[in-house]
């Protein structure tokens, strides 16, 4: 089960995720949420993963797909507060290098403006 | 040795129930430490999902057999589907540059990294994937 809360900091949307991003539930919900944001014109999105307890191979694939989808739409998707275990999961798939990820929320938010 | 087993139809909700049952069995009855349990469950989840998606191709009527054993020195899980199976060498390496951005194909990689051993066994009309995770001595002291 995945819960998603949305909040805005300036022109950045932060999605606070809680629970599991796994096949059949979390992955679909997250895809729908990010797609909805893109349709609304949002282009700066942060996934706050501080309270994500587990990410399976389907969830990992979904996060990769979303990264590509947001990029294709001319936006950026960044990750915030990866726990050591979630970082290990991304590391197994050798995906850490393709993501921009941050420990500090303010730094993550400011990283968008610094790219402009 | 302690053992728990299930036979389920290929349905994601049933997979979730099995995972919850196995987690309870290993955590509350076998007292496996949380770190070992986490990584064993990563591997277990992936081989279950593999049986559901690729073995039985989401055909609900096809069965998945599951056996999980707790030994003094290791955890072992076997998942049997009704598919034709696969070989490790036939699975594209998902960490290669040409595959790294693909949305799928990482399940067996996760199982291999989360556990110490992964075995495959093909029999008439069924295919079994077995994972083994060794327990550290301190866990059973």
gemmi code that builds the backbone of each chain (N, CA, C; Angstrom):
import gemmi

chains = {
    "A": [
        ("UNK", (0.849, -1.199, 0.000), (0.000, 0.000, 0.000), (0.880, 1.242, 0.000)),
        ("UNK", (0.548, 2.165, -0.907), (1.314, 3.415, -0.986), (0.370, 4.602, -0.779)),
        ("UNK", (0.788, 5.519, 0.080), (0.032, 6.763, 0.257), (0.862, 7.895, -0.339)),
        ("UNK", (0.182, 8.785, -1.063), (0.885, 9.911, -1.686), (0.239, 11.221, -1.240)),
        ("UNK", (1.053, 12.098, -0.634), (0.561, 13.442, -0.291), (1.323, 14.438, -1.150)),
        ("UNK", (0.588, 15.444, -1.615), (1.192, 16.434, -2.517), (1.305, 17.782, -1.824)),
        ("UNK", (2.435, 18.433, -1.977), (2.553, 19.814, -1.489), (3.420, 20.606, -2.454)),
        ("UNK", (3.297, 21.921, -2.352), (4.017, 22.795, -3.290), (4.985, 23.688, -2.527)),
        ("UNK", (6.213, 23.794, -3.030), (7.183, 24.758, -2.492), (7.618, 25.601, -3.685)),
        ("UNK", (7.102, 26.844, -3.775), (7.362, 27.678, -4.965), (6.743, 26.998, -6.182)),
        ("UNK", (7.589, 26.766, -7.198), (7.050, 26.106, -8.392), (7.420, 24.616, -8.435)),
        ("UNK", (7.823, 24.112, -7.278), (8.205, 22.690, -7.197), (7.107, 21.897, -6.476)),
        ("UNK", (6.761, 20.762, -7.045), (5.796, 19.876, -6.396), (6.565, 18.765, -5.679)),
        ("UNK", (6.252, 18.604, -4.397), (6.870, 17.508, -3.636), (5.798, 16.465, -3.353)),
        ("UNK", (6.088, 15.239, -3.745), (5.182, 14.131, -3.423), (5.797, 13.355, -2.257)),
        ("UNK", (5.114, 13.408, -1.108), (5.568, 12.652, 0.063), (4.981, 11.245, -0.037)),
        ("UNK", (5.843, 10.271, -0.189), (5.395, 8.888, -0.392), (5.523, 8.118, 0.921)),
        ("UNK", (4.523, 7.299, 1.204), (4.577, 6.477, 2.428), (4.103, 5.061, 2.104)),
        ("UNK", (4.959, 4.081, 2.391), (4.568, 2.686, 2.165), (5.454, 1.998, 1.140)),
        ("UNK", (4.850, 1.109, 0.369), (5.621, 0.295, -0.574), (5.322, 0.686, -2.017)),
        ("UNK", (6.381, 0.712, -2.835), (6.177, 0.907, -4.275), (6.431, -0.449, -4.919)),
        ("UNK", (5.355, -1.197, -5.099), (5.495, -2.568, -5.608), (4.483, -2.836, -6.718)),
        ("UNK", (4.640, -3.974, -7.342), (3.790, -4.353, -8.470), (2.298, -4.346, -8.091)),
        ("UNK", (1.518, -3.762, -8.999), (0.067, -3.864, -8.855), (-0.582, -2.817, -7.988)),
        ("UNK", (0.175, -2.150, -7.142), (-0.429, -1.142, -6.266), (0.332, 0.171, -6.355)),
        ("UNK", (1.407, 0.225, -5.617), (2.181, 1.465, -5.521), (2.660, 1.972, -6.858)),
        ("UNK", (3.116, 1.040, -7.720), (3.694, 1.486, -8.996), (2.639, 2.195, -9.850)),
        ("UNK", (1.424, 1.642, -9.863), (0.332, 2.201, -10.682), (-0.099, 3.578, -10.139)),
        ("UNK", (-0.239, 3.629, -8.824), (-0.675, 4.865, -8.163), (0.308, 6.007, -8.423)),
        ("UNK", (1.584, 5.697, -8.306), (2.619, 6.709, -8.514), (2.621, 7.183, -9.973)),
        ("UNK", (2.469, 6.229, -10.894), (2.430, 6.575, -12.323), (1.257, 7.522, -12.612)),
        ("UNK", (0.103, 7.187, -12.037), (-1.087, 8.015, -12.269), (-0.897, 9.427, -11.714)),
        ("UNK", (-0.288, 9.508, -10.528), (-0.104, 10.814, -9.879), (0.843, 11.705, -10.683)),
        ("UNK", (1.977, 11.143, -11.104), (2.955, 11.949, -11.850), (2.389, 12.331, -13.219)),
        ("UNK", (1.660, 11.414, -13.846), (1.034, 11.712, -15.141), (0.050, 12.872, -14.990)),
        ("UNK", (-0.724, 12.838, -13.909), (-1.692, 13.910, -13.627), (-0.966, 15.254, -13.456)),
        ("UNK", (0.160, 15.249, -12.751), (0.920, 16.492, -12.547), (1.439, 17.034, -13.876)),
        ("UNK", (1.934, 16.141, -14.727), (2.446, 16.574, -16.036), (1.314, 17.172, -16.870)),
        ("UNK", (0.161, 16.542, -16.792), (-0.994, 17.041, -17.553), (-1.420, 18.431, -17.071)),
        ("UNK", (-1.182, 18.691, -15.785), (-1.514, 20.017, -15.236), (-0.437, 21.054, -15.543)),
        ("UNK", (0.640, 20.602, -16.169), (1.706, 21.533, -16.547), (2.864, 21.607, -15.564)),
        ("UNK", (2.833, 20.791, -14.529), (3.948, 20.797, -13.561), (5.179, 20.148, -14.210)),
        ("UNK", (6.344, 20.762, -13.980), (7.563, 20.242, -14.608), (8.701, 20.034, -13.606)),
        ("UNK", (8.471, 20.434, -12.359), (9.524, 20.270, -11.337), (8.952, 19.405, -10.221)),
        ("UNK", (9.397, 18.168, -10.182), (8.780, 17.210, -9.259), (9.854, 16.517, -8.406)),
        ("UNK", (9.551, 16.452, -7.109), (10.440, 15.727, -6.181), (9.649, 14.576, -5.574)),
        ("UNK", (10.247, 13.398, -5.579), (9.659, 12.268, -4.854), (10.374, 12.149, -3.517)),
        ("UNK", (9.647, 12.457, -2.439), (10.226, 12.333, -1.103), (10.032, 10.881, -0.634)),
        ("UNK", (11.133, 10.141, -0.571), (11.037, 8.705, -0.295), (11.406, 8.355, 1.147)),
        ("UNK", (11.395, 9.364, 2.016), (11.797, 9.134, 3.413), (10.995, 8.014, 4.068)),
        ("UNK", (9.702, 7.912, 3.709), (8.862, 6.904, 4.364), (8.471, 5.763, 3.420)),
        ("UNK", (9.305, 5.556, 2.398), (9.098, 4.389, 1.522), (9.845, 3.212, 2.158)),
        ("UNK", (9.086, 2.191, 2.530), (9.706, 1.071, 3.246), (10.278, 0.027, 2.304)),
        ("UNK", (9.764, -0.010, 1.087), (10.197, -1.073, 0.189), (9.897, -0.707, -1.253)),
        ("UNK", (10.815, -1.063, -2.116), (10.699, -0.791, -3.545), (11.097, -2.079, -4.250)),
        ("UNK", (10.194, -2.692, -5.015), (10.581, -3.936, -5.699), (11.064, -3.624, -7.115)),
        ("UNK", (11.321, -4.671, -7.897), (11.871, -4.427, -9.238), (10.863, -3.686, -10.113)),
        ("UNK", (9.564, -3.946, -9.918), (8.544, -3.227, -10.691), (8.500, -1.754, -10.290)),
        ("UNK", (8.581, -1.503, -8.980), (8.590, -0.127, -8.477), (9.823, 0.620, -8.961)),
        ("UNK", (10.951, -0.072, -8.960), (12.193, 0.536, -9.441), (12.038, 0.913, -10.919)),
        ("UNK", (11.474, -0.032, -11.696), (11.249, 0.226, -13.116), (10.296, 1.389, -13.332)),
        ("UNK", (9.310, 1.506, -12.450), (8.342, 2.594, -12.573), (9.014, 3.945, -12.337)),
        ("UNK", (9.869, 4.007, -11.318), (10.562, 5.276, -11.028), (11.460, 5.660, -12.212)),
        ("UNK", (12.108, 4.670, -12.821), (12.936, 4.941, -14.010), (12.049, 5.459, -15.151)),
        ("UNK", (10.907, 4.801, -15.362), (9.985, 5.231, -16.438), (9.503, 6.651, -16.218)),
        ("UNK", (9.219, 6.981, -14.942), (8.736, 8.331, -14.637), (9.823, 9.373, -14.881)),
        ("UNK", (11.049, 9.022, -14.538), (12.171, 9.929, -14.788), (12.221, 10.271, -16.280)),
        ("UNK", (12.102, 9.238, -17.119), (12.175, 9.434, -18.570), (10.959, 10.229, -19.071)),
        ("UNK", (9.809, 9.919, -18.494), (8.572, 10.576, -18.916), (8.613, 12.084, -18.607)),
        ("UNK", (9.080, 12.404, -17.399), (9.164, 13.820, -17.002), (10.204, 14.547, -17.862)),
        ("UNK", (11.326, 13.879, -18.115), (12.380, 14.472, -18.957), (11.844, 14.752, -20.354)),
        ("UNK", (11.100, 13.777, -20.886), (10.544, 13.896, -22.234), (9.575, 15.086, -22.321)),
        ("UNK", (8.931, 15.355, -21.194), (7.980, 16.481, -21.155), (8.695, 17.811, -20.893)),
        ("UNK", (10.018, 17.742, -20.811), (10.791, 18.971, -20.599), (10.958, 19.329, -19.134)),
        ("UNK", (10.676, 18.381, -18.244), (10.791, 18.658, -16.814), (11.906, 17.872, -16.154)),
        ("UNK", (11.892, 17.938, -14.819), (12.896, 17.200, -14.047), (12.245, 16.500, -12.869)),
        ("UNK", (12.708, 15.301, -12.606), (12.217, 14.534, -11.460), (13.417, 14.222, -10.572)),
        ("UNK", (13.302, 14.568, -9.296), (14.420, 14.327, -8.375), (13.941, 13.519, -7.185)),
        ("UNK", (14.884, 12.882, -6.531), (14.549, 12.043, -5.375), (15.082, 12.684, -4.100)),
        ("UNK", (14.332, 12.489, -3.023), (14.716, 13.078, -1.735), (14.661, 12.007, -0.643)),
        ("UNK", (15.627, 12.071, 0.271), (15.640, 11.246, 1.492), (15.500, 9.748, 1.242)),
        ("UNK", (16.456, 9.199, 0.523), (16.460, 7.753, 0.311), (17.025, 7.082, 1.564)),
        ("UNK", (16.330, 6.108, 2.101), (16.895, 5.362, 3.233), (18.039, 4.496, 2.695)),
        ("UNK", (18.858, 3.980, 3.607), (19.991, 3.167, 3.155), (19.519, 1.946, 2.359)),
        ("UNK", (18.416, 1.337, 2.799), (17.935, 0.130, 2.102), (17.413, 0.467, 0.697)),
        ("UNK", (16.725, 1.579, 0.568), (16.223, 1.977, -0.758), (17.411, 2.339, -1.664)),
        ("UNK", (18.398, 2.999, -1.060), (19.610, 3.314, -1.823), (20.293, 2.015, -2.287)),
        ("UNK", (20.330, 1.028, -1.401), (20.936, -0.274, -1.756), (20.194, -0.913, -2.937)),
        ("UNK", (18.854, -0.794, -2.917), (18.051, -1.364, -4.010), (18.426, -0.695, -5.342)),
        ("UNK", (18.483, 0.640, -5.322), (18.874, 1.354, -6.545), (20.308, 0.989, -6.954)),
        ("UNK", (21.153, 0.783, -5.938), (22.554, 0.465, -6.218), (22.679, -0.907, -6.896)),
        ("UNK", (21.886, -1.880, -6.431), (21.899, -3.219, -7.047), (21.602, -3.089, -8.551)),
        ("UNK", (20.628, -2.229, -8.869), (20.240, -2.052, -10.269), (21.160, -1.062, -10.992)),
        ("UNK", (22.168, -0.557, -10.256), (23.126, 0.428, -10.782), (22.419, 1.665, -11.361)),
        ("UNK", (21.392, 2.101, -10.639), (20.566, 3.213, -11.111), (20.854, 4.530, -10.387)),
        ("UNK", (21.657, 4.471, -9.325), (21.856, 5.701, -8.539), (22.429, 6.831, -9.398)),
        ("UNK", (23.265, 6.451, -10.359), (23.937, 7.489, -11.165), (22.977, 8.202, -12.121)),
        ("UNK", (21.827, 7.612, -12.405), (20.932, 8.286, -13.358), (19.973, 9.257, -12.654)),
        ("UNK", (19.927, 9.186, -11.310), (19.018, 10.066, -10.569), (19.774, 11.201, -9.890)),
        ("UNK", (19.078, 12.338, -9.768), (19.524, 13.412, -8.899), (18.865, 13.139, -7.567)),
        ("UNK", (19.638, 12.860, -6.524), (18.985, 12.610, -5.239), (19.641, 13.432, -4.133)),
        ("UNK", (18.806, 13.814, -3.182), (19.229, 14.757, -2.140), (18.834, 14.254, -0.753)),
        ("UNK", (19.597, 14.730, 0.232), (19.303, 14.415, 1.630), (18.437, 15.535, 2.209)),
        ("UNK", (18.727, 16.760, 1.759), (18.090, 17.936, 2.316), (17.017, 18.498, 1.353)),
        ("UNK", (15.829, 18.743, 1.896), (14.715, 19.191, 1.043), (14.985, 20.557, 0.397)),
        ("UNK", (15.519, 21.479, 1.189), (15.785, 22.826, 0.665), (16.775, 22.761, -0.498)),
        ("UNK", (17.776, 21.921, -0.313), (18.789, 21.759, -1.368), (18.145, 21.165, -2.635)),
        ("UNK", (17.247, 20.212, -2.420), (16.561, 19.584, -3.566), (15.716, 20.611, -4.308)),
        ("UNK", (14.975, 21.430, -3.544), (14.117, 22.447, -4.162), (14.971, 23.475, -4.917)),
        ("UNK", (16.063, 23.922, -4.267), (16.912, 24.942, -4.897), (17.661, 24.412, -6.116)),
        ("UNK", (17.839, 23.122, -6.185), (18.590, 22.554, -7.316), (17.868, 22.812, -8.643)),
        ("UNK", (16.546, 22.964, -8.594), (15.807, 23.251, -9.831), (16.129, 24.658, -10.317)),
        ("UNK", (16.039, 25.630, -9.383), (16.279, 27.011, -9.805), (17.691, 27.202, -10.319)),
        ("UNK", (18.654, 26.480, -9.707), (20.040, 26.668, -10.114), (20.281, 26.150, -11.532)),
        ("UNK", (19.354, 25.322, -12.025), (19.508, 24.799, -13.388), (18.955, 25.749, -14.436)),
        ("UNK", (18.226, 26.748, -13.969), (17.573, 27.631, -14.952), (18.553, 28.646, -15.524)),
    ],
    "B": [
        ("UNK", (14.363, -27.748, 12.154), (13.864, -27.073, 10.957), (12.379, -26.762, 11.117)),
        ("UNK", (11.965, -25.583, 10.704), (10.550, -25.210, 10.685), (10.173, -24.904, 9.240)),
        ("UNK", (8.943, -25.209, 8.890), (8.571, -25.055, 7.489), (7.137, -24.531, 7.359)),
        ("UNK", (6.905, -23.724, 6.319), (5.550, -23.259, 6.028), (5.343, -23.375, 4.515)),
        ("UNK", (4.122, -23.721, 4.115), (3.881, -23.897, 2.680), (2.522, -23.383, 2.258)),
        ("UNK", (2.403, -23.048, 0.984), (1.151, -22.537, 0.409), (1.010, -23.070, -1.013)),
        ("UNK", (-0.230, -23.151, -1.454), (-0.503, -23.391, -2.874), (-1.588, -22.394, -3.251)),
        ("UNK", (-1.275, -21.488, -4.174), (-2.224, -20.399, -4.490), (-2.471, -20.302, -5.996)),
        ("UNK", (-3.588, -19.707, -6.336), (-3.820, -19.331, -7.729), (-2.968, -18.101, -8.036)),
        ("UNK", (-2.767, -17.862, -9.333), (-1.903, -16.737, -9.726), (-2.681, -15.430, -9.643)),
        ("UNK", (-2.613, -14.815, -8.492), (-3.329, -13.569, -8.251), (-2.484, -12.718, -7.313)),
        ("UNK", (-2.340, -11.447, -7.633), (-1.424, -10.588, -6.876), (-1.871, -10.439, -5.414)),
        ("UNK", (-3.192, -10.420, -5.183), (-3.691, -10.288, -3.800), (-3.277, -11.509, -2.965)),
        ("UNK", (-3.268, -12.683, -3.592), (-2.868, -13.902, -2.864), (-1.363, -13.894, -2.589)),
        ("UNK", (-0.621, -13.339, -3.514), (0.828, -13.213, -3.306), (1.087, -12.330, -2.080)),
        ("UNK", (0.329, -11.241, -1.971), (0.495, -10.349, -0.811), (0.189, -11.079, 0.497)),
        ("UNK", (-0.858, -11.916, 0.482), (-1.220, -12.672, 1.690), (-0.096, -13.640, 2.069)),
        ("UNK", (0.441, -14.336, 1.059), (1.542, -15.280, 1.308), (2.749, -14.540, 1.895)),
        ("UNK", (3.065, -13.385, 1.318), (4.222, -12.625, 1.812), (4.026, -12.212, 3.272)),
        ("UNK", (2.820, -11.756, 3.593), (2.551, -11.369, 4.983), (2.681, -12.571, 5.916)),
        ("UNK", (2.177, -13.723, 5.467), (2.260, -14.943, 6.279), (3.699, -15.389, 6.500)),
        ("UNK", (4.488, -15.341, 5.443), (5.897, -15.763, 5.545), (6.679, -14.798, 6.435)),
        ("UNK", (6.387, -13.514, 6.285), (7.080, -12.519, 7.111), (6.757, -12.734, 8.593)),
        ("UNK", (5.492, -13.003, 8.884), (5.090, -13.254, 10.275), (5.789, -14.518, 10.805)),
        ("UNK", (5.781, -15.563, 9.995), (6.411, -16.835, 10.373), (7.898, -16.648, 10.704)),
        ("UNK", (8.602, -15.939, 9.846), (10.055, -15.800, 10.047), (10.397, -14.807, 11.163)),
        ("UNK", (9.569, -13.775, 11.297), (9.857, -12.735, 12.293), (9.397, -13.174, 13.686)),
        ("UNK", (8.154, -13.605, 13.790), (7.575, -13.845, 15.116), (7.826, -15.251, 15.639)),
        ("UNK", (7.899, -16.212, 14.750), (8.081, -17.593, 15.218), (9.554, -18.008, 15.155)),
        ("UNK", (10.200, -17.682, 14.048), (11.603, -18.100, 13.896), (12.587, -17.053, 14.412)),
        ("UNK", (12.099, -15.845, 14.724), (12.929, -14.769, 15.305), (14.129, -14.397, 14.428)),
        ("UNK", (13.909, -14.347, 13.148), (14.970, -13.924, 12.219), (15.165, -12.412, 12.368)),
        ("UNK", (16.410, -11.971, 12.371), (16.645, -10.535, 12.598), (16.166, -9.697, 11.413)),
        ("UNK", (15.864, -8.453, 11.680), (15.133, -7.628, 10.709), (15.917, -7.390, 9.422)),
        ("UNK", (17.229, -7.251, 9.524), (18.018, -6.983, 8.325), (18.040, -8.205, 7.394)),
        ("UNK", (18.296, -9.377, 7.979), (18.290, -10.626, 7.193), (16.912, -10.861, 6.594)),
        ("UNK", (15.885, -10.624, 7.407), (14.515, -10.841, 6.956), (14.187, -9.912, 5.775)),
        ("UNK", (14.605, -8.647, 5.889), (14.323, -7.676, 4.823), (14.847, -8.189, 3.485)),
        ("UNK", (16.125, -8.604, 3.469), (16.737, -9.004, 2.199), (16.211, -10.345, 1.702)),
        ("UNK", (15.899, -11.244, 2.640), (15.290, -12.511, 2.221), (13.932, -12.225, 1.562)),
        ("UNK", (13.154, -11.318, 2.158), (11.825, -10.998, 1.618), (11.930, -10.288, 0.257)),
        ("UNK", (13.013, -9.526, 0.042), (13.244, -8.915, -1.275), (13.361, -10.033, -2.322)),
        ("UNK", (14.199, -11.020, -2.022), (14.386, -12.136, -2.958), (13.120, -12.960, -3.117)),
        ("UNK", (12.435, -13.219, -1.995), (11.218, -14.035, -2.015), (10.134, -13.345, -2.859)),
        ("UNK", (9.946, -12.057, -2.640), (8.954, -11.287, -3.408), (9.253, -11.384, -4.908)),
        ("UNK", (10.516, -11.238, -5.261), (10.864, -11.232, -6.691), (10.619, -12.585, -7.347)),
        ("UNK", (10.911, -13.689, -6.637), (10.686, -14.990, -7.303), (9.187, -15.323, -7.351)),
        ("UNK", (8.430, -14.814, -6.375), (6.972, -14.986, -6.423), (6.379, -14.207, -7.605)),
        ("UNK", (6.797, -12.960, -7.737), (6.285, -12.116, -8.828), (6.722, -12.697, -10.182)),
        ("UNK", (7.927, -13.230, -10.224), (8.413, -13.859, -11.455), (7.518, -15.039, -11.856)),
        ("UNK", (7.127, -15.847, -10.867), (6.238, -16.990, -11.138), (4.883, -16.502, -11.651)),
        ("UNK", (4.378, -15.446, -11.036), (3.069, -14.880, -11.410), (3.108, -14.254, -12.812)),
        ("UNK", (4.137, -13.436, -13.060), (4.195, -12.685, -14.324), (4.682, -13.524, -15.498)),
        ("UNK", (5.847, -14.140, -15.298), (6.522, -14.790, -16.428), (6.257, -16.296, -16.499)),
        ("UNK", (6.156, -16.945, -15.325), (5.900, -18.395, -15.320), (4.466, -18.686, -15.716)),
        ("UNK", (3.535, -18.201, -14.898), (2.112, -18.483, -15.139), (1.413, -17.410, -15.973)),
        ("UNK", (2.167, -16.404, -16.361), (1.671, -15.326, -17.240), (0.321, -14.755, -16.786)),
        ("UNK", (0.192, -14.555, -15.491), (-0.996, -13.952, -14.850), (-2.269, -14.763, -15.067)),
        ("UNK", (-2.135, -16.023, -15.468), (-3.345, -16.849, -15.663), (-3.774, -17.356, -14.299)),
        ("UNK", (-4.874, -16.787, -13.800), (-5.293, -17.022, -12.417), (-5.466, -18.492, -12.080)),
        ("UNK", (-5.930, -19.283, -13.029), (-6.202, -20.695, -12.730), (-4.911, -21.514, -12.527)),
        ("UNK", (-3.780, -21.013, -13.016), (-2.524, -21.755, -12.840), (-1.997, -21.574, -11.415)),
        ("UNK", (-1.524, -22.674, -10.865), (-1.115, -22.655, -9.451), (0.350, -22.270, -9.252)),
        ("UNK", (0.594, -21.724, -8.077), (1.969, -21.462, -7.625), (2.136, -22.192, -6.290)),
        ("UNK", (3.159, -23.056, -6.216), (3.464, -23.753, -4.951), (4.611, -23.031, -4.265)),
        ("UNK", (4.468, -22.884, -2.964), (5.469, -22.129, -2.201), (5.862, -22.915, -0.957)),
        ("UNK", (7.160, -23.044, -0.721), (7.643, -23.667, 0.518), (8.758, -22.813, 1.091)),
        ("UNK", (8.650, -22.481, 2.363), (9.691, -21.677, 3.022), (10.174, -22.445, 4.249)),
        ("UNK", (11.485, -22.597, 4.360), (12.057, -23.365, 5.475), (13.050, -22.526, 6.262)),
        ("UNK", (12.999, -22.714, 7.562), (13.952, -22.064, 8.468), (14.865, -23.145, 9.028)),
        ("UNK", (16.168, -23.061, 8.765), (17.168, -23.987, 9.302), (18.041, -23.207, 10.289)),
        ("UNK", (18.795, -23.907, 11.102), (19.663, -23.181, 12.046), (20.652, -22.241, 11.349)),
        ("UNK", (21.039, -22.589, 10.126), (22.068, -21.797, 9.454), (21.591, -21.079, 8.191)),
        ("UNK", (20.324, -21.263, 7.812), (19.890, -20.627, 6.564), (18.367, -20.541, 6.449)),
        ("UNK", (17.926, -19.659, 5.544), (16.517, -19.579, 5.147), (16.452, -20.055, 3.702)),
        ("UNK", (15.383, -20.785, 3.403), (15.262, -21.300, 2.035), (13.817, -21.142, 1.572)),
        ("UNK", (13.634, -20.706, 0.334), (12.279, -20.616, -0.229), (12.289, -21.193, -1.639)),
        ("UNK", (11.277, -22.003, -1.932), (11.112, -22.530, -3.286), (9.752, -22.114, -3.810)),
        ("UNK", (9.732, -21.622, -5.043), (8.484, -21.191, -5.679), (8.361, -21.918, -7.018)),
        ("UNK", (7.261, -22.655, -7.170), (7.069, -23.458, -8.385), (5.882, -22.927, -9.190)),
        ("UNK", (6.141, -22.631, -10.457), (5.041, -22.206, -11.342), (4.818, -23.275, -12.411)),
        ("UNK", (3.880, -23.011, -13.313), (3.534, -23.996, -14.351), (4.078, -23.564, -15.710)),
        ("UNK", (5.093, -22.752, -15.701), (5.655, -22.234, -16.948), (6.787, -23.098, -17.468)),
        ("UNK", (7.371, -22.640, -18.556), (8.441, -23.425, -19.192), (9.820, -23.080, -18.648)),
        ("UNK", (9.906, -22.056, -17.808), (11.172, -21.746, -17.145), (12.111, -20.885, -17.967)),
        ("UNK", (13.324, -20.711, -17.422), (14.318, -19.862, -18.085), (15.707, -20.301, -17.644)),
        ("UNK", (16.710, -19.805, -18.338), (18.110, -19.983, -17.933), (18.680, -18.616, -17.579)),
        ("UNK", (19.594, -18.612, -16.639), (20.209, -17.325, -16.261), (20.825, -16.630, -17.479)),
        ("UNK", (21.459, -17.439, -18.339), (22.182, -16.834, -19.467), (21.245, -16.177, -20.496)),
        ("UNK", (19.974, -16.552, -20.446), (19.023, -15.971, -21.409), (18.439, -14.632, -20.937)),
        ("UNK", (18.705, -14.279, -19.680), (18.147, -13.018, -19.163), (19.122, -11.889, -19.478)),
        ("UNK", (18.663, -10.875, -20.219), (19.562, -9.742, -20.507), (20.014, -9.062, -19.209)),
        ("UNK", (21.285, -8.683, -19.159), (21.814, -8.019, -17.965), (21.193, -6.615, -17.850)),
        ("UNK", (20.330, -6.396, -16.817), (19.648, -5.101, -16.723), (20.566, -3.944, -16.340)),
        ("UNK", (21.807, -4.252, -15.966), (22.725, -3.160, -15.596), (23.557, -2.678, -16.793)),
        ("UNK", (23.410, -3.344, -17.933), (24.170, -2.895, -19.115), (23.554, -1.602, -19.644)),
        ("UNK", (24.384, -0.723, -20.211), (23.884, 0.589, -20.664), (22.646, 0.486, -21.564)),
        ("UNK", (22.599, -0.523, -22.428), (21.464, -0.632, -23.368), (20.169, -1.064, -22.669)),
        ("UNK", (20.301, -1.589, -21.429), (19.106, -2.063, -20.716), (18.751, -1.231, -19.493)),
        ("UNK", (19.665, -0.358, -19.081), (19.524, 0.282, -17.768), (18.253, 1.132, -17.625)),
        ("UNK", (17.760, 1.672, -18.722), (16.559, 2.518, -18.638), (15.275, 1.743, -18.936)),
        ("UNK", (15.398, 0.436, -19.106), (14.189, -0.353, -19.371), (13.363, -0.490, -18.085)),
        ("UNK", (12.029, -0.524, -18.234), (11.189, -0.552, -17.034), (11.116, -1.913, -16.340)),
        ("UNK", (11.581, -2.964, -16.996), (11.476, -4.292, -16.363), (12.764, -5.095, -16.562)),
        ("UNK", (12.783, -6.308, -15.996), (13.932, -7.196, -16.201), (14.923, -7.220, -15.055)),
        ("UNK", (14.525, -6.684, -13.880), (15.472, -6.606, -12.753), (15.180, -7.622, -11.640)),
        ("UNK", (14.094, -8.381, -11.756), (13.661, -9.256, -10.668), (14.689, -10.279, -10.226)),
        ("UNK", (15.248, -10.999, -11.193), (16.214, -12.049, -10.828), (17.511, -11.418, -10.312)),
        ("UNK", (17.863, -10.261, -10.866), (19.038, -9.530, -10.362), (18.852, -9.205, -8.880)),
        ("UNK", (17.659, -8.732, -8.513), (17.371, -8.400, -7.115), (17.447, -9.658, -6.242)),
        ("UNK", (16.856, -10.753, -6.716), (16.866, -12.003, -5.934), (18.301, -12.490, -5.719)),
        ("UNK", (19.113, -12.423, -6.776), (20.510, -12.887, -6.681), (21.315, -12.047, -5.691)),
        ("UNK", (21.063, -10.740, -5.709), (21.827, -9.855, -4.820), (21.328, -9.876, -3.389)),
        ("UNK", (20.027, -10.108, -3.215), (19.460, -10.094, -1.866), (19.770, -11.384, -1.116)),
        ("UNK", (19.957, -12.483, -1.861), (20.182, -13.785, -1.224), (21.563, -14.322, -1.589)),
        ("UNK", (21.939, -15.450, -0.978), (23.269, -16.004, -1.235), (23.290, -16.951, -2.426)),
        ("UNK", (22.183, -17.654, -2.634), (22.142, -18.608, -3.749), (20.768, -18.577, -4.411)),
        ("UNK", (20.753, -18.781, -5.718), (19.495, -18.930, -6.464), (19.654, -20.160, -7.361)),
        ("UNK", (18.725, -21.108, -7.224), (18.765, -22.331, -8.042), (17.530, -22.401, -8.929)),
        ("UNK", (17.695, -23.004, -10.096), (16.567, -23.210, -11.007), (16.407, -24.710, -11.245)),
        ("UNK", (15.155, -25.160, -11.325), (14.909, -26.587, -11.591), (13.712, -26.732, -12.522)),
        ("UNK", (13.950, -27.379, -13.656), (12.865, -27.591, -14.618), (12.408, -29.043, -14.540)),
        ("UNK", (11.084, -29.213, -14.418), (10.496, -30.556, -14.431), (9.350, -30.547, -15.444)),
        ("UNK", (8.787, -31.722, -15.681), (7.669, -31.823, -16.625), (6.507, -30.919, -16.178)),
        ("UNK", (6.213, -29.911, -16.953), (5.059, -29.052, -16.678), (5.218, -28.062, -15.544)),
        ("UNK", (6.401, -27.981, -14.975), (6.588, -26.982, -13.906), (8.044, -26.531, -13.785)),
        ("UNK", (8.212, -25.408, -13.126), (9.537, -24.802, -13.007), (9.679, -24.196, -11.610)),
        ("UNK", (10.809, -24.503, -10.966), (11.009, -24.051, -9.583), (12.233, -23.146, -9.458)),
        ("UNK", (12.033, -22.045, -8.770), (13.165, -21.182, -8.404), (13.325, -21.274, -6.890)),
        ("UNK", (14.549, -21.533, -6.445), (14.842, -21.646, -5.006), (15.875, -20.596, -4.619)),
        ("UNK", (15.602, -19.914, -3.500), (16.590, -18.964, -2.971), (17.043, -19.440, -1.590)),
        ("UNK", (18.300, -19.142, -1.281), (18.850, -19.480, 0.037), (19.539, -18.251, 0.602)),
        ("UNK", (19.231, -17.948, 1.854), (19.948, -16.858, 2.534), (20.572, -17.421, 3.801)),
        ("UNK", (21.889, -17.286, 3.902), (22.581, -17.819, 5.074), (22.322, -16.935, 6.287)),
        ("UNK", (22.230, -17.567, 7.448), (22.064, -16.814, 8.692), (23.426, -16.646, 9.345)),
        ("UNK", (23.627, -15.461, 9.906), (24.886, -15.239, 10.616), (24.827, -15.993, 11.936)),
        ("UNK", (26.016, -16.450, 12.418), (26.052, -17.250, 13.655), (25.391, -16.544, 14.828)),
        ("UNK", (25.597, -15.226, 14.893), (25.096, -14.461, 16.040), (23.562, -14.511, 16.138)),
        ("UNK", (22.901, -14.713, 14.974), (21.441, -14.736, 14.976), (20.889, -15.904, 15.767)),
        ("UNK", (21.669, -16.985, 15.830), (21.164, -18.176, 16.507), (21.863, -18.445, 17.836)),
        ("UNK", (22.619, -17.447, 18.317), (23.352, -17.640, 19.577), (22.385, -17.670, 20.756)),
    ],
}
model = gemmi.Model(1)
for chain_id, residues in chains.items():
    chain = gemmi.Chain(chain_id)
    for i, (resn, *xyz) in enumerate(residues, 1):
        res = gemmi.Residue()
        res.name, res.seqid = resn, gemmi.SeqId(i, " ")
        for name, pos in zip(("N", "CA", "C"), xyz):
            atom = gemmi.Atom()
            atom.name, atom.element = name, gemmi.Element(name[0])
            atom.pos, atom.b_iso = gemmi.Position(*pos), 0.0
            res.add_atom(atom)
        chain.add_residue(res)
    model.add_chain(chain)
structure = gemmi.Structure()
structure.add_model(model)
structure.setup_entities()
